[in-house]
């Protein structure tokens, strides 16, 4: 069973807004890529099971173009 990840978008200041919930880290990374192309900004992936924040990094955005 894949882990569940929540995706948040950073808003003004230190606030975040919930965007989506997906199964699996790869799906979370792909969703963040799609979101960042449609609405540029900073996104955070949160591992619900481990209660940890995964900051999308170079691996996540390897396929992104400017």
KETIKOL-398514 format. One record per atom (N, C-alpha, C, CB): residue number from 1; x, y, z; atom name. Coordinates in nm, 3 decimals, decimal comma, always signed. Glycine has a CB too. Layout:
residues N
+-----+---------+---------+---------+----+
:   k :       X :       Y :       Z :  a :
+-----+---------+---------+---------+----+
: NUM :       X :       Y :       Z : CA :
...
+-----+---------+---------+---------+----+
This chain:
residues 66
+-----+---------+---------+---------+----+
:   k :       X :       Y :       Z :  a :
+-----+---------+---------+---------+----+
:   1 :  +0,084 :  -0,119 :  +0,000 :  N :
:   1 :  +0,000 :  +0,000 :  +0,000 : CA :
:   1 :  +0,088 :  +0,125 :  +0,000 :  C :
:   1 :  -0,095 :  +0,000 :  +0,122 : CB :
:   2 :  +0,057 :  +0,216 :  -0,089 :  N :
:   2 :  +0,133 :  +0,341 :  -0,097 : CA :
:   2 :  +0,096 :  +0,434 :  +0,018 :  C :
:   2 :  +0,108 :  +0,411 :  -0,232 : CB :
:   3 :  +0,193 :  +0,511 :  +0,061 :  N :
:   3 :  +0,169 :  +0,610 :  +0,165 : CA :
:   3 :  +0,084 :  +0,724 :  +0,110 :  C :
:   3 :  +0,303 :  +0,664 :  +0,221 : CB :
:   4 :  +0,015 :  +0,793 :  +0,199 :  N :
:   4 :  -0,068 :  +0,906 :  +0,162 : CA :
:   4 :  +0,010 :  +1,035 :  +0,183 :  C :
:   4 :  -0,200 :  +0,908 :  +0,242 : CB :
:   5 :  +0,001 :  +1,124 :  +0,087 :  N :
:   5 :  +0,069 :  +1,254 :  +0,094 : CA :
:   5 :  -0,031 :  +1,366 :  +0,069 :  C :
:   5 :  +0,184 :  +1,261 :  -0,009 : CB :
:   6 :  -0,022 :  +1,469 :  +0,152 :  N :
:   6 :  -0,099 :  +1,591 :  +0,129 : CA :
:   6 :  -0,009 :  +1,691 :  +0,060 :  C :
:   6 :  -0,155 :  +1,648 :  +0,263 : CB :
:   7 :  -0,068 :  +1,769 :  -0,029 :  N :
:   7 :  +0,006 :  +1,874 :  -0,100 : CA :
:   7 :  -0,051 :  +2,008 :  -0,058 :  C :
:   7 :  -0,001 :  +1,855 :  -0,255 : CB :
:   8 :  +0,038 :  +2,097 :  -0,020 :  N :
:   8 :  +0,000 :  +2,231 :  +0,022 : CA :
:   8 :  +0,073 :  +2,333 :  -0,064 :  C :
:   8 :  +0,032 :  +2,254 :  +0,172 : CB :
:   9 :  +0,009 :  +2,448 :  -0,084 :  N :
:   9 :  +0,072 :  +2,560 :  -0,154 : CA :
:   9 :  +0,101 :  +2,668 :  -0,051 :  C :
:   9 :  -0,019 :  +2,616 :  -0,271 : CB :
:  10 :  +0,225 :  +2,718 :  -0,053 :  N :
:  10 :  +0,259 :  +2,827 :  +0,037 : CA :
:  10 :  +0,192 :  +2,954 :  -0,012 :  C :
:  10 :  +0,413 :  +2,845 :  +0,047 : CB :
:  11 :  +0,130 :  +3,024 :  +0,082 :  N :
:  11 :  +0,063 :  +3,149 :  +0,050 : CA :
:  11 :  +0,142 :  +3,263 :  +0,113 :  C :
:  11 :  -0,085 :  +3,149 :  +0,100 : CB :
:  12 :  +0,081 :  +3,376 :  +0,130 :  N :
:  12 :  +0,150 :  +3,491 :  +0,190 : CA :
:  12 :  +0,205 :  +3,458 :  +0,328 :  C :
:  12 :  +0,055 :  +3,611 :  +0,201 : CB :
:  13 :  +0,324 :  +3,503 :  +0,353 :  N :
:  13 :  +0,386 :  +3,480 :  +0,484 : CA :
:  13 :  +0,416 :  +3,333 :  +0,507 :  C :
:  13 :  +0,296 :  +3,531 :  +0,594 : CB :
:  14 :  +0,380 :  +3,284 :  +0,625 :  N :
:  14 :  +0,408 :  +3,146 :  +0,662 : CA :
:  14 :  +0,286 :  +3,056 :  +0,648 :  C :
:  14 :  +0,460 :  +3,140 :  +0,804 : CB :
:  15 :  +0,182 :  +3,103 :  +0,584 :  N :
:  15 :  +0,060 :  +3,025 :  +0,570 : CA :
:  15 :  +0,069 :  +2,927 :  +0,454 :  C :
:  15 :  -0,059 :  +3,118 :  +0,551 : CB :
:  16 :  -0,009 :  +2,820 :  +0,465 :  N :
:  16 :  -0,020 :  +2,724 :  +0,356 : CA :
:  16 :  -0,167 :  +2,694 :  +0,332 :  C :
:  16 :  +0,059 :  +2,593 :  +0,388 : CB :
:  17 :  -0,197 :  +2,652 :  +0,211 :  N :
:  17 :  -0,333 :  +2,614 :  +0,175 : CA :
:  17 :  -0,331 :  +2,472 :  +0,120 :  C :
:  17 :  -0,393 :  +2,713 :  +0,070 : CB :
:  18 :  -0,420 :  +2,388 :  +0,171 :  N :
:  18 :  -0,428 :  +2,250 :  +0,124 : CA :
:  18 :  -0,473 :  +2,249 :  -0,021 :  C :
:  18 :  -0,524 :  +2,167 :  +0,213 : CB :
:  19 :  -0,409 :  +2,164 :  -0,102 :  N :
:  19 :  -0,440 :  +2,157 :  -0,244 : CA :
:  19 :  -0,496 :  +2,020 :  -0,281 :  C :
:  19 :  -0,316 :  +2,186 :  -0,327 : CB :
:  20 :  -0,431 :  +1,912 :  -0,237 :  N :
:  20 :  -0,470 :  +1,779 :  -0,283 : CA :
:  20 :  -0,414 :  +1,672 :  -0,191 :  C :
:  20 :  -0,423 :  +1,756 :  -0,427 : CB :
:  21 :  -0,468 :  +1,550 :  -0,204 :  N :
:  21 :  -0,417 :  +1,432 :  -0,134 : CA :
:  21 :  -0,398 :  +1,323 :  -0,238 :  C :
:  21 :  -0,515 :  +1,386 :  -0,019 : CB :
:  22 :  -0,281 :  +1,259 :  -0,236 :  N :
:  22 :  -0,251 :  +1,155 :  -0,334 : CA :
:  22 :  -0,188 :  +1,035 :  -0,265 :  C :
:  22 :  -0,158 :  +1,208 :  -0,443 : CB :
:  23 :  -0,185 :  +0,922 :  -0,337 :  N :
:  23 :  -0,123 :  +0,800 :  -0,288 : CA :
:  23 :  +0,012 :  +0,784 :  -0,358 :  C :
:  23 :  -0,214 :  +0,676 :  -0,313 : CB :
:  24 :  +0,119 :  +0,771 :  -0,280 :  N :
:  24 :  +0,251 :  +0,747 :  -0,335 : CA :
:  24 :  +0,331 :  +0,874 :  -0,357 :  C :
:  24 :  +0,240 :  +0,673 :  -0,463 : CB :
:  25 :  +0,460 :  +0,865 :  -0,326 :  N :
:  25 :  +0,548 :  +0,981 :  -0,339 : CA :
:  25 :  +0,564 :  +1,022 :  -0,485 :  C :
:  25 :  +0,685 :  +0,951 :  -0,279 : CB :
:  26 :  +0,577 :  +0,927 :  -0,573 :  N :
:  26 :  +0,593 :  +0,960 :  -0,716 : CA :
:  26 :  +0,472 :  +1,038 :  -0,767 :  C :
:  26 :  +0,613 :  +0,831 :  -0,800 : CB :
:  27 :  +0,352 :  +0,996 :  -0,727 :  N :
:  27 :  +0,231 :  +1,068 :  -0,768 : CA :
:  27 :  +0,228 :  +1,208 :  -0,709 :  C :
:  27 :  +0,106 :  +0,990 :  -0,727 : CB :
:  28 :  +0,276 :  +1,222 :  -0,586 :  N :
:  28 :  +0,282 :  +1,354 :  -0,523 : CA :
:  28 :  +0,377 :  +1,445 :  -0,599 :  C :
:  28 :  +0,325 :  +1,342 :  -0,376 : CB :
:  29 :  +0,493 :  +1,392 :  -0,636 :  N :
:  29 :  +0,590 :  +1,472 :  -0,712 : CA :
:  29 :  +0,533 :  +1,511 :  -0,848 :  C :
:  29 :  +0,722 :  +1,393 :  -0,729 : CB :
:  30 :  +0,467 :  +1,418 :  -0,916 :  N :
:  30 :  +0,408 :  +1,449 :  -1,046 : CA :
:  30 :  +0,298 :  +1,553 :  -1,033 :  C :
:  30 :  +0,352 :  +1,321 :  -1,111 : CB :
:  31 :  +0,219 :  +1,543 :  -0,927 :  N :
:  31 :  +0,111 :  +1,640 :  -0,904 : CA :
:  31 :  +0,169 :  +1,779 :  -0,879 :  C :
:  31 :  +0,023 :  +1,597 :  -0,785 : CB :
:  32 :  +0,277 :  +1,787 :  -0,801 :  N :
:  32 :  +0,340 :  +1,917 :  -0,774 : CA :
:  32 :  +0,396 :  +1,975 :  -0,904 :  C :
:  32 :  +0,453 :  +1,902 :  -0,669 : CB :
:  33 :  +0,455 :  +1,893 :  -0,989 :  N :
:  33 :  +0,503 :  +1,941 :  -1,119 : CA :
:  33 :  +0,390 :  +2,001 :  -1,200 :  C :
:  33 :  +0,570 :  +1,828 :  -1,198 : CB :
:  34 :  +0,278 :  +1,930 :  -1,206 :  N :
:  34 :  +0,162 :  +1,977 :  -1,281 : CA :
:  34 :  +0,109 :  +2,109 :  -1,221 :  C :
:  34 :  +0,050 :  +1,871 :  -1,281 : CB :
:  35 :  +0,097 :  +2,112 :  -1,090 :  N :
:  35 :  +0,047 :  +2,232 :  -1,023 : CA :
:  35 :  +0,138 :  +2,352 :  -1,046 :  C :
:  35 :  +0,031 :  +2,207 :  -0,873 : CB :
:  36 :  +0,270 :  +2,329 :  -1,038 :  N :
:  36 :  +0,364 :  +2,440 :  -1,052 : CA :
:  36 :  +0,366 :  +2,496 :  -1,194 :  C :
:  36 :  +0,504 :  +2,395 :  -1,013 : CB :
:  37 :  +0,331 :  +2,413 :  -1,292 :  N :
:  37 :  +0,322 :  +2,462 :  -1,429 : CA :
:  37 :  +0,194 :  +2,542 :  -1,449 :  C :
:  37 :  +0,327 :  +2,345 :  -1,528 : CB :
:  38 :  +0,086 :  +2,498 :  -1,386 :  N :
:  38 :  -0,043 :  +2,566 :  -1,400 : CA :
:  38 :  -0,050 :  +2,692 :  -1,313 :  C :
:  38 :  -0,157 :  +2,471 :  -1,363 : CB :
:  39 :  +0,010 :  +2,686 :  -1,195 :  N :
:  39 :  +0,005 :  +2,798 :  -1,100 : CA :
:  39 :  +0,139 :  +2,803 :  -1,027 :  C :
:  39 :  -0,115 :  +2,782 :  -0,999 : CB :
:  40 :  +0,236 :  +2,874 :  -1,083 :  N :
:  40 :  +0,370 :  +2,879 :  -1,022 : CA :
:  40 :  +0,364 :  +2,923 :  -0,876 :  C :
:  40 :  +0,460 :  +2,974 :  -1,101 : CB :
:  41 :  +0,449 :  +2,862 :  -0,797 :  N :
:  41 :  +0,455 :  +2,895 :  -0,655 : CA :
:  41 :  +0,532 :  +2,788 :  -0,582 :  C :
:  41 :  +0,314 :  +2,909 :  -0,596 : CB :
:  42 :  +0,533 :  +2,798 :  -0,451 :  N :
:  42 :  +0,603 :  +2,701 :  -0,367 : CA :
:  42 :  +0,502 :  +2,600 :  -0,313 :  C :
:  42 :  +0,678 :  +2,771 :  -0,252 : CB :
:  43 :  +0,536 :  +2,473 :  -0,330 :  N :
:  43 :  +0,449 :  +2,365 :  -0,284 : CA :
:  43 :  +0,523 :  +2,277 :  -0,184 :  C :
:  43 :  +0,400 :  +2,280 :  -0,403 : CB :
:  44 :  +0,447 :  +2,219 :  -0,093 :  N :
:  44 :  +0,502 :  +2,132 :  +0,011 : CA :
:  44 :  +0,430 :  +1,999 :  +0,003 :  C :
:  44 :  +0,487 :  +2,196 :  +0,152 : CB :
:  45 :  +0,506 :  +1,891 :  +0,012 :  N :
:  45 :  +0,449 :  +1,757 :  +0,020 : CA :
:  45 :  +0,462 :  +1,712 :  +0,164 :  C :
:  45 :  +0,520 :  +1,657 :  -0,080 : CB :
:  46 :  +0,351 :  +1,666 :  +0,222 :  N :
:  46 :  +0,349 :  +1,623 :  +0,361 : CA :
:  46 :  +0,316 :  +1,474 :  +0,367 :  C :
:  46 :  +0,247 :  +1,705 :  +0,444 : CB :
:  47 :  +0,404 :  +1,396 :  +0,429 :  N :
:  47 :  +0,384 :  +1,253 :  +0,447 : CA :
:  47 :  +0,294 :  +1,232 :  +0,569 :  C :
:  47 :  +0,520 :  +1,179 :  +0,464 : CB :
:  48 :  +0,171 :  +1,190 :  +0,545 :  N :
:  48 :  +0,073 :  +1,176 :  +0,652 : CA :
:  48 :  +0,114 :  +1,069 :  +0,752 :  C :
:  48 :  -0,063 :  +1,143 :  +0,594 : CB :
:  49 :  +0,161 :  +0,955 :  +0,705 :  N :
:  49 :  +0,197 :  +0,844 :  +0,792 : CA :
:  49 :  +0,316 :  +0,878 :  +0,881 :  C :
:  49 :  +0,228 :  +0,719 :  +0,710 : CB :
:  50 :  +0,421 :  +0,935 :  +0,822 :  N :
:  50 :  +0,543 :  +0,967 :  +0,896 : CA :
:  50 :  +0,538 :  +1,103 :  +0,965 :  C :
:  50 :  +0,661 :  +0,963 :  +0,803 : CB :
:  51 :  +0,437 :  +1,182 :  +0,930 :  N :
:  51 :  +0,422 :  +1,318 :  +0,985 : CA :
:  51 :  +0,546 :  +1,402 :  +0,960 :  C :
:  51 :  +0,394 :  +1,311 :  +1,136 : CB :
:  52 :  +0,592 :  +1,399 :  +0,835 :  N :
:  52 :  +0,709 :  +1,477 :  +0,796 : CA :
:  52 :  +0,679 :  +1,557 :  +0,671 :  C :
:  52 :  +0,830 :  +1,385 :  +0,774 : CB :
:  53 :  +0,749 :  +1,667 :  +0,659 :  N :
:  53 :  +0,738 :  +1,753 :  +0,541 : CA :
:  53 :  +0,848 :  +1,717 :  +0,444 :  C :
:  53 :  +0,745 :  +1,903 :  +0,580 : CB :
:  54 :  +0,810 :  +1,701 :  +0,319 :  N :
:  54 :  +0,906 :  +1,675 :  +0,213 : CA :
:  54 :  +0,906 :  +1,799 :  +0,124 :  C :
:  54 :  +0,872 :  +1,543 :  +0,132 : CB :
:  55 :  +1,016 :  +1,871 :  +0,125 :  N :
:  55 :  +1,025 :  +1,989 :  +0,040 : CA :
:  55 :  +1,065 :  +1,943 :  -0,100 :  C :
:  55 :  +1,128 :  +2,092 :  +0,096 : CB :
:  56 :  +0,983 :  +1,968 :  -0,198 :  N :
:  56 :  +1,020 :  +1,927 :  -0,335 : CA :
:  56 :  +1,153 :  +1,990 :  -0,372 :  C :
:  56 :  +0,910 :  +1,968 :  -0,437 : CB :
:  57 :  +1,244 :  +1,907 :  -0,424 :  N :
:  57 :  +1,376 :  +1,956 :  -0,458 : CA :
:  57 :  +1,409 :  +1,926 :  -0,603 :  C :
:  57 :  +1,479 :  +1,895 :  -0,368 : CB :
:  58 :  +1,536 :  +1,916 :  -0,631 :  N :
:  58 :  +1,584 :  +1,897 :  -0,767 : CA :
:  58 :  +1,526 :  +1,771 :  -0,832 :  C :
:  58 :  +1,735 :  +1,891 :  -0,767 : CB :
:  59 :  +1,516 :  +1,663 :  -0,755 :  N :
:  59 :  +1,463 :  +1,539 :  -0,812 : CA :
:  59 :  +1,319 :  +1,556 :  -0,857 :  C :
:  59 :  +1,474 :  +1,427 :  -0,711 : CB :
:  60 :  +1,244 :  +1,631 :  -0,780 :  N :
:  60 :  +1,102 :  +1,651 :  -0,810 : CA :
:  60 :  +1,084 :  +1,737 :  -0,935 :  C :
:  60 :  +1,031 :  +1,717 :  -0,690 : CB :
:  61 :  +1,170 :  +1,834 :  -0,954 :  N :
:  61 :  +1,154 :  +1,928 :  -1,064 : CA :
:  61 :  +1,251 :  +1,903 :  -1,179 :  C :
:  61 :  +1,172 :  +2,068 :  -1,013 : CB :
:  62 :  +1,308 :  +1,785 :  -1,185 :  N :
:  62 :  +1,406 :  +1,753 :  -1,289 : CA :
:  62 :  +1,347 :  +1,769 :  -1,429 :  C :
:  62 :  +1,457 :  +1,611 :  -1,270 : CB :
:  63 :  +1,217 :  +1,742 :  -1,444 :  N :
:  63 :  +1,154 :  +1,751 :  -1,575 : CA :
:  63 :  +1,092 :  +1,886 :  -1,604 :  C :
:  63 :  +1,051 :  +1,646 :  -1,588 : CB :
:  64 :  +1,095 :  +1,977 :  -1,509 :  N :
:  64 :  +1,033 :  +2,107 :  -1,528 : CA :
:  64 :  +1,117 :  +2,197 :  -1,617 :  C :
:  64 :  +1,010 :  +2,174 :  -1,394 : CB :
:  65 :  +1,050 :  +2,280 :  -1,693 :  N :
:  65 :  +1,118 :  +2,380 :  -1,776 : CA :
:  65 :  +1,074 :  +2,518 :  -1,735 :  C :
:  65 :  +1,090 :  +2,356 :  -1,926 : CB :
:  66 :  +1,163 :  +2,613 :  -1,752 :  N :
:  66 :  +1,132 :  +2,752 :  -1,712 : CA :
:  66 :  +1,054 :  +2,823 :  -1,818 :  C :
:  66 :  +1,258 :  +2,829 :  -1,681 : CB :
+-----+---------+---------+---------+----+
